[in-house]
């Protein structure tokens, strides 16, 4: 897939701004870090909901699963997990710098692969559902996971797990995780950009448009649906592993499987920017995150009301999203050709 000079310039500008941002706006580095988390959330959700037409409300499950898988791997390399998660003071914990980084890398790899395995296993159940039943089914998985992990003493149950602290200065740790999330989000963006330009992308778009016709054409829909969900789970597992270490503490309901805080916004961000488009989820994630941070700062106590109104307005009045609206308004900027006869006919009909 060729890249135009204008697109290359856009990528270059974003890359430079992203690399400079944590040094210029160091006061807001935590907000900038979470911004990349939101971008990755929106991109991975859109692979299912936008490109394939399966609106999942439970993708947060893979984020939380990756978080706990990574934690168990990191701790289990050097300590007994059950003793580590027991009452405070049960064992003395001391991770060296090498142990921390090796554990983080291995934990992230296992979290990504483990999330893929979970996606494949769950696909045998949830892809028997369609439409709102699929959405509710996936939401049920995420909610059930939070409750089950909250009762599992081996991983700390509802008390959660304290993860190793980054072995270095706090500022270095903040920038380390900023760039880790930045790289993860960029890799997911370019991977799905490539994927949508292949025959695979055409196949999942065919499933979105009419799954029965796609099956009649010989497309193995179950295989494509499973692979797409597994790919989303792969990047969400990585994100969960990194976020658990960034947050230092993980807990099932408010951090790992936080449906209200992270799960629902995945959907909102993609819808706001324009689902089924390449840049829509990215734009939606940025706009949603800015609005969220502004309401938390200036409308504390009313922030959920403001975000709820944003969801209502987006779903009811702005279903095509920002990118969909822009493509209709200025099609030539997006390489969309509008036939003259069609345009004239539309004007005459109006």
ABEGO torsion letter per residue (X at the ends): XBBBAAAAAAAAAAAAAAAAAAAABAAAAAAAAAAAAAAAAAAAAAAAAAAAGBBBAAAAAAAAAAAAAAAAAAAAAABBAAAAABBBGABBBBBBAAAAAAAAAAAAAAAAAAAAAAAAAAAAAAAABBEAAAAAAAAAAAAAAAAAAAABAAAGEAAEBBBBBBBEBAAAAAAAAAAAAAAAAAAAAAAAAAAAABAAAAAAAAAAABAAAAAAAGBBAAAAAAAAAAAAAAAAAAAAAAAAAAAGBBBAAAAAABAAAAAAAAAAAAAAAGBGBAAAAAAAAAAAAAAAAAAAAAABGAAAAAAAAAAAAAAAABAAEAAAAAAAABAAAAGBBBBAAAAAAAAAAX
